[in-house]
Amino acid sequence: MKRKALLGLLISAVALYLALRNVDWEAVQAALRGAHYVYIIPNGLCILLSMWMRAVRWRYMTRAIKPDIGLHSLFASTMIGFMVNNVLPLRLGEIARPFSLSQKEGISRSAAFATIVIERVFDALSLLLFSGLLLAFTPMIIADNPALARAAYVAPGINGAAVGFLAMLKLRTHWARRLVERFTSFLPDRYQEKVLQVVDRFVGGLGVFEDWRSLAAITLWSLAIWIVVGGSNYFIFLAFDLSVPWFAPFVVLVIVSLGVMLPAAPGFVGTFQFFTIQALRLFGIPASIGLSFSLVLHLGNYLPVTLVGLYYLRREHFTLKQIEEEAA
């Protein structure tokens, strides 16, 4: 666990170095002095709206586990999870969310965690759909960056396979159990039985794959969430008086969101700045302005989620130490 945390710190340090080198600091200061910070408010409100929308989407995923979980309970756990990602390493927010929900609602943590896996797959598919659509609007950009084109075409197949695997896991559970039994055959019977129990509870969280209406709703909510998040970037373009094509906020969304999937320090420090600068360079925006833009955008994303998440953490009587112990 410590090695993974150190790897994240190393990647963040390298990304931050690459983001800061060859930057004109006078230009950075001038851009920050001239920015219209009032636009951080609508940016932050859009981020909070997207979190509420995540809670609505999560309710469709948890119905098979417990149909009467309240939206406010889901929203609180969502905010706690994303806050934890901002302040602790190793994306422990992915553990904090099901931990918080299971403690409050009396459900299996393994089943709750399965819904987080489903959510991440649908998030990735939505982002990749945006990537495909942007190819139609940015042919010159893609022509100059063949790596982006390859990623946009290959990654959907990988995520499609992940959806297929999760669906098969739910619809053909006996196959999954047989596979797990084979790979855990070296364990004593009591330990193998415990592993199988975890698998069974995890599969219980995949009940959404038996309901096509819920799957359709999750897909639509996923697209809506990322439209709102992409739209939030538009306000930071306004903050810096940058004139860009209408699709630029969504290009930033896709590149930064895919970039911060790399292991990183808490809050994605370094990787967030590096990939924001790279995205803005596609529109001819220099690194100095890109760095200023990334700092303000990061602030607008970080502050509301962290503050609201800390509020719910205290309200629900959890601690960050509990979450670290649960992850361990």
N, C-alpha and C positions, 0 to 999 in steps of 0.2 A: 504494500500500500504506500509506504514511504517512497519507494522507487518510482511509482507512478506519479506521485506528487512532485518529486524532483524532476521527472521528465517534463511535466507540465510547466514547471518554473523555467526549465531550460528552453523549451520551445517559445515561451512568452518572452524570455530575455533576447533570444535570437530575433524574433519577430519585431520586438521593440527597437533593437539595434538597426534592423533593416528599415524600419519606419522613420527613424530619427536621423539616419545618415544623410548627408547632402541636403539637409533642410536649411532654408534661409530663416533664421530665428527672428530677424527683424520683420520679415513678411508674416510669420506666424503671429507675432505680437500685434502687428497692425490689423490682421484679419480678426483676431480675438477682440481687439478694442472696437472695431467697427461692426461687430455682429449685433443683431437684434435679438437679445436673449428672451424677449417676450414669447418668441415662437417655441421655446422649450415647453411652455405650458400646454399648447395643443398637442405637441409631440408626446409628452408624458401622459396626457389624457387618452390618446390613442393606444398607447402601450397598456394602460390599465384596462381599457375597453377590450383589447385583445385577450387579456387575462380572464376577464369575465366570460368572454366567448369560449375560451378554453374550458372553463368550468361547465358551460352548457354542453359542449361537445363531450366532456368527460362523463357527464350524466348518462349519455347514450351508451358509453362503454361499461359503466358500472351497473346497469339495470339487471344484467344477468346474475350479478353477485348479490345485490341488494336493491330492489326496485325503488325504495322510498328514501334514498339519500337526498338530503336537501341541497339546493343550489348554493346556498351560503356556505355550507360545510365544504363543498367541493372547491368553491372559490378560495376559502381560507387556506385549504391544503395546497392549492395551486400557488398562491402567493408565498407560502412558506417554502415550497420547493424551489421556486425561482429565486427567492431571496438567498437561500442556502447556496445555490450555484454562484451567487455574487460574492459570498463572503468566505466560503470554504472550498478547498481544492477537490479535484477528482469528481466533479459533477455530483456531489452527494445529494443534491436536490432531487435526483431521480430516486434516491432511497427515502429522502425526507417526505415526499408526497405520499407514497403508499403507506409509510409508517404513520404519518399524521392521520390519514383517513382510516386506517385499520384500528388505531387506538380509539378514535371517536365513535366509529360506526360498528365496531365489533366484527369486522370481516377479516378474512385471511390476507395476510400481507403478501403472500405469493400471488394470490388472485389479483390483488390491487396492483402489484408490480406488473402483472401481465398487461393490464390496461395501459400502463406507461409505455410498454414496448409497442403496443398497437398505436398509441398516439405518436410516438417517434417515427414509426414507419409512415403513417399518413402525413406527418409534417414533411418528411423527406420527399414523398411522392408529390406533394403540393408544390414544394420548391422546385422540383425537377420539371413539373408541368409548366411553371412559370419560366424556367430556363428554355424549354422548347418553344414557348410562345415568343420569348424575347429574341430567339434566333431569327424569327421572321422580321423583326424590326431593327436588328443590329447586324446585317450581313457584313458590313465593312469591319465592325469590331471583331466579329468571329473570324473573318478572313485573316486579320492580323494576329489573332490569338487562337491557333488551331487546338491548343490544349483545352481551351474552354469548350470548343465544339465537341471534342472527343468525350469530355466529361459529361456534357449535356446529353449525348446519345447513349453512352454506356451505362451511366448511373441509373436511369429508369429501369433498365433490365434487372439490375441488382436488387432494387427495391421491390420490383414486381415479384421477383423470386422470394423475397422475404415475406410479402403478403401471402403468397401461395403456400409457403412453409407453415405460417401461423394458422392459415385456414385448414391445412391438412392435419396439423397438430390437434385442432379441435374436432374436425369431422372424422378423423381416423385415429382416435386416441389410443386404441389398442396397438397400432403400429408404433406410436411414440413410446408406449410403455415397454414394448418388446425391445425396441432399440436401446432404451435406457437400461433395461435389465441386462442386455448383452454387454454394455460398456461398464456396468457396475458389478459384474458377476464375481469379481475378485474380492468384493467387500463381504464382511460378515452379514448374515441374513438380516439382523436388526437394523444395521446401517443402510443396507440396500432398501429395506422397507421404508425408512425415513426419507430417502431420496425419492422413492416412488410417490410417497405422500405429497412431497413438495411439487412434484410434476403434476399430480392430480389437481392440486389446488391452483397451480399456475394455469393449467388448461381450463379450470373453472372460470378464470378471468377472460377467457377467449370466447365467451358465449355470444358476443356480438356477431360472430361469423355465421350464426344460425338465423340471423334476422336481417334480411336484405334492406328493409326500410331503415333500420338503424345504421347500416353500412352507408346507405345513400346519404342520410343526414350527416354522418361523420365526415363524409367526403365534402359535402357542401359547406359545412362549418369550417373544415380545414382550409378550403380555398378562401372563405370569407375572412378568416383570421389573418392569413398572410396578405390579403389585400389591405386590411386595416394597418398591419405592421408596415407594409411597403408605403402606404399613404402617409404614415407618420414621418417617414424620411423626407417627404416633400417639404415639411415645415422647416427643416434645417437648411434645405436649399434656399428657402425664403430668408432665413436668418442671415445668410451670407450673400444675399442678392445674386445668386448664381443662376444664370439662364441656361437651362438644359432641356433636352427633349422630355416629353411627358413620362416616358418609360424609364428615365434615369433612376428615380427612387427605387424602382423594382429591380434594376440591375444591381444597385448597391445592396438591396435586400438579399438577393440570391447569392452574390459573391461573399458577402460578410457572413451570412447564415451558414453557408457551407464551410467557410474558412474557420469559423469558431467551433466547428465540430472537432477540430484537432485538440489534443490535450493542451491545457493552458493553466495559467495561474488563476486564482479566483477572480470572477468578474471578467474573464477573457482579456485581461490587460495585455497589451502587446499584439495579440492576434487580431483583436478588434481594430486597432489603429492601422496595422499593416494592410489588412484586406480592404478596409475602407479607402485607404490611399490608392490601392491598386484599382479598385472599382472606379474611383473618380478620375484616374488617369485615362481611362477609356474615353472620357469626354473632354480631354485636353485640360483638365484642372491640375495645376502643379502640386507637387508633394507638400509644399508649405501650406497652401490653402487646404489641401486634403487632410493634413494633420490637425489643423484648427477645426475643420468640419468634424473629424472623427472624435475629437475631445468633447465637443458640444453634443454631438449625437449620442456618445457614450454616456454623458451625464444625464441626458433626457431619458435614456433607457434604464440607467442604473438606479437613480435616486428614487423614483416612485415605487418601483418594484421592491427595493430593499427596505424602504421605510414602512410600506404597508405590510410586507412580509414579516418584519420584526414586530409590528403591532400584533399580528395574528399569532406569532410564535409566543409572545408573552400572554396574550389572551387565552390561549389554549394550554398554557402551563407546560410547554415544551422548552427544552434548552438545546443549544447547539451541541453541547457535550453528549446529550442523549442521542442525537442524530449520528454523531461520530462513532459512538459505541455501537449503535445499531448497524452501521455500515461495516464496522470491524467484525 
